[in-house]
Amino acid sequence: MTRVVLVTGVSRYLGGRLARLLSDDPSVERIIGVDVVPPKSDLGRTEFVRADIRNPVIAKVINAAEIDTVVHMNVIATPVGAGGRTSMKEINVIGTMQLLAACQKAPTVKKFVVKSSSTVYGVSAKDPAMFTEDMEPKKLPRSGFAKDSVEVEGYVRGFSRRRPDVAVSTLRFANFFGPGMDTPLTRYFLLPVVPTVLGFDARLQFVHEDDGLAVLQQCVAQDCPGTFNVAGDGVLMLSQAIARAGRFSTPLPTPLASLARDMVRRLGLIDFSPEQVEYLKYGRGLDTTAMRSILGFSPKYSTLETFDDFVRAHHLRPPTFGEVPGEVDDDLVAAQRGESR
């Protein structure tokens, strides 16, 4: 049974929410939350420790508290939030290496859960309709958060080989959406005029923040070794999502789309990276058969319901029942679940 849980990145929104949820779980004896800055929100009975996972001092924290479960939430997606691209890469890659090195030497650690990302599959015109966990990217990510995520997963796999007694869960999340999420993609849909890439209509898939936290909680409560895609059912096309949000789109040729990205970054509106522009051209679909059949987890929200919850929370145009731009392809939902129709 889980006794003492370490959660990294508790000063960030999802890390803080997870710490609070775990603090309400009577089966968890103690929760230690670590980050480089104090959290602004209430973490319940979580004990905050100011520590940098890039520093070997994290090993002392793990050993002193006799941690048995580690939940690694501190893989950062945006350079601005990390203090620049160099700092972001250090936190993501060096921080993960130091954390895993500390866990490898700690005999009390029996479970390791990492919040990874579907960006490990890359973005390409040759991508399949749905990625399964055993598929390789058609185009390997070369920069940014996507490249960091690939490296992080590589180090996690190495740790799993060296410590086969530890139950390692790697959760590849689709883009998080929901009332409390503040990401480059959520800010993108809040723009009064949404720039798109001319000639492309990306396939979008989301996971509701509540569902994402629920599956993380499940992996803390149970041994769930393996790698799993986590997403809501169905996909939305980018044009459908823009319509449901009541926004106007402005299709731009690829060179102008890159200029638009640079402009919104300079204005401080959205911290958009080059790989995110590519994502808005092609999108990405995830097969969630393993999530359902092996983890036994069924999301409460579909992709469409997740996006509509975001629209309502931000007082955008309320979705209209039966609206064509929001309909979800039932065949895609069936394929995503590994079912036949």
Long-range contacts (C-beta under 8 A, 24 or more apart in sequence): 1-27, 2-27, 2-28, 2-29, 2-68, 2-69, 2-111, 2-220, 2-221, 3-28, 3-29, 3-30, 3-68, 3-69, 4-28, 4-29, 4-30, 4-31, 4-32, 4-65, 4-66, 4-67, 4-68, 4-69, 4-108, 5-30, 5-31, 5-32, 5-67, 5-68, 5-69, 5-70, 5-71, 5-220, 6-31, 6-32, 6-33, 6-34, 6-61, 6-62, 6-65, 6-67, 6-69, 6-70, 6-71, 7-31, 7-32, 7-33, 7-34, 7-46, 7-71, 7-73, 8-34, 8-35, 8-53, 8-70, 8-71, 8-72, 8-73, 8-74, 8-95, 8-99, 9-34, 9-35, 9-72, 9-73, 9-74, 9-75, 9-76, 10-34, 10-35, 10-39, 10-43, 10-46, 10-48, 10-73, 11-35, 11-36, 11-37, 11-38, 11-39, 11-40, 12-73, 12-74, 12-76, 12-81, 13-180, 13-181, 13-182, 14-73, 14-115, 14-176, 14-209, 14-212, 14-213, 15-73, 15-74, 16-41, 16-43, 17-180, 17-209, 17-213, 18-71, 18-73, 18-213, 18-216, 18-217, 19-43, 19-44, 19-46, 20-44, 20-46, 21-213, 21-217, 22-46, 22-217, 22-220, 25-217, 25-221, 27-221, 28-220, 30-65, 32-61, 32-65, 32-67, 34-58, 34-61, 35-74, 52-95, 53-91, 53-95, 53-96, 53-98, 53-99, 54-90, 54-91, 54-94, 54-95, 54-98, 55-98, 56-98, 56-101, 56-102, 58-98, 58-99, 58-102, 59-101, 59-102, 59-105, 59-106, 62-102, 62-103, 62-106, 62-108, 62-109, 63-102, 63-106, 63-108, 66-108, 67-106, 67-108, 67-109, 68-108, 68-109, 68-110, 68-111, 69-109, 69-110, 69-111, 69-112, 69-113, 69-220, 70-99, 70-103, 70-109, 70-111, 70-112, 70-113, 71-113, 71-114, 71-115, 71-216, 71-219, 71-220, 72-96, 72-99, 72-112, 72-113, 72-114, 72-115, 73-115, 75-114, 75-115, 75-116, 75-117, 75-148, 75-149, 75-152, 76-145, 77-117, 77-145, 77-183, 77-184, 78-145, 78-183, 78-184, 78-271, 78-273, 79-271, 79-273, 80-271, 81-271, 85-144, 88-145, 88-148, 89-148, 92-145, 92-148, 92-149, 92-151, 92-152, 93-148, 93-151, 93-152, 93-155, 96-151, 96-152, 96-155, 96-156, 97-155, 100-155, 100-156, 100-158, 100-159, 103-159, 103-163, 103-166, 104-159, 104-162, 104-163, 109-163, 109-166, 110-165, 110-166, 110-167, 111-166, 111-167, 111-168, 111-169, 111-219, 111-220, 111-223, 112-156, 112-159, 112-160, 112-166, 112-167, 112-168, 112-169, 113-168, 113-169, 113-171, 113-216, 113-219, 113-220, 113-224, 114-152, 114-153, 114-156, 114-168, 114-169, 114-170, 114-171, 115-171, 115-173, 115-216, 116-149, 116-152, 116-153, 116-156, 116-170, 116-171, 116-172, 116-173, 117-145, 117-146, 117-149, 117-172, 117-173, 118-172, 118-173, 118-174, 118-175, 118-205, 118-229, 118-231, 118-284, 118-286, 119-145, 119-146, 119-149, 119-275, 119-279, 120-146, 120-149, 120-150, 120-153, 120-172, 121-172, 121-284, 122-146, 123-275, 123-278, 123-279, 123-281, 123-282, 123-283, 123-284, 124-282, 125-282, 127-282, 127-284, 127-285, 128-285, 129-203, 129-285, 129-332, 129-335, 130-285, 130-286, 130-287, 130-332, 130-335, 130-336, 131-229, 131-284, 131-285, 131-286, 131-287, 132-229, 132-287, 132-289, 132-290, 133-172, 133-226, 133-227, 133-228, 133-229, 133-287, 133-290, 141-275, 143-273, 143-274, 143-275, 144-273, 144-274, 144-275, 145-273, 145-275, 146-275, 153-227, 167-223, 167-224, 167-225, 168-225, 169-219, 169-224, 169-225, 169-226, 169-228, 170-226, 170-227, 170-228, 171-215, 171-216, 171-219, 171-228, 171-230, 172-227, 172-228, 172-229, 172-230, 172-286, 173-207, 173-212, 173-230, 173-231, 174-205, 174-206, 174-207, 174-229, 174-230, 174-231, 174-232, 174-284, 174-286, 174-303, 175-204, 175-205, 175-206, 175-207, 176-206, 176-207, 176-208, 176-209, 176-212, 177-206, 177-207, 177-208, 177-209, 177-306, 177-307, 177-309, 177-310, 178-208, 178-209, 178-210, 178-306, 178-309, 178-310, 178-313, 179-209, 179-309, 179-310, 179-312, 179-313, 179-314, 180-209, 180-313, 181-209, 181-310, 184-270, 184-271, 184-272, 184-273, 184-276, 185-276, 186-310, 187-269, 187-270, 188-270, 188-272, 188-280, 189-241, 189-242, 189-245, 189-247, 189-310, 189-316, 190-314, 190-316, 191-247, 191-264, 191-269, 191-270, 192-247, 192-248, 193-247, 193-248, 193-249, 193-250, 194-242, 194-245, 194-247, 194-248, 194-249, 194-250, 195-249, 195-250, 195-251, 195-252, 195-257, 195-260, 196-238, 196-239, 196-242, 196-249, 196-250, 196-251, 196-252, 196-257, 196-280, 197-251, 197-252, 197-253, 197-254, 197-257, 197-277, 197-280, 197-281, 198-251, 198-252, 198-253, 198-254, 198-257, 199-251, 200-238, 200-280, 200-281, 200-282, 201-237, 201-238, 201-239, 202-237, 202-238, 202-279, 202-280, 202-281, 202-282, 202-283, 203-235, 203-236, 203-237, 203-238, 203-282, 203-283, 203-284, 203-285, 204-235, 204-236, 204-237, 204-238, 204-241, 204-283, 204-303, 205-231, 205-232, 205-234, 205-235, 205-236, 205-283, 205-284, 205-285, 205-286, 205-303, 206-231, 206-232, 206-236, 206-303, 206-306, 206-307, 207-231, 207-232, 207-299, 207-306, 208-232, 208-299, 208-300, 208-301, 208-305, 208-306, 208-309, 210-300, 210-301, 211-299, 211-300, 211-301, 211-306, 214-297, 214-300, 215-291, 215-295, 215-297, 218-295, 218-297, 219-295, 224-294, 224-295, 226-290, 226-294, 228-290, 228-291, 228-294, 228-295, 229-286, 229-287, 229-288, 229-290, 229-291, 230-286, 230-288, 230-291, 230-297, 230-299, 231-286, 231-288, 231-291, 231-299, 231-303, 231-336, 232-299, 232-301, 232-302, 232-303, 232-304, 232-305, 232-306, 233-288, 233-299, 233-302, 233-303, 233-328, 233-333, 233-336, 233-337, 234-302, 234-303, 234-304, 234-328, 234-329, 234-332, 234-333, 234-336, 235-283, 235-285, 235-303, 235-328, 235-329, 235-332, 235-336, 236-303, 236-304, 236-307, 236-326, 236-328, 237-283, 238-280, 238-283, 239-325, 240-325, 240-326, 240-327, 241-307, 243-323, 243-325, 243-326, 244-307, 244-308, 244-311, 244-317, 244-319, 244-323, 244-325, 244-326, 245-307, 245-311, 245-316, 245-317, 246-311, 246-316, 246-317, 247-316, 254-281, 285-332, 285-336, 286-336, 287-335, 287-336, 287-337, 287-338, 288-336, 288-337, 289-336, 289-337, 289-338, 292-337, 293-338, 302-328, 302-333, 303-328, 304-328
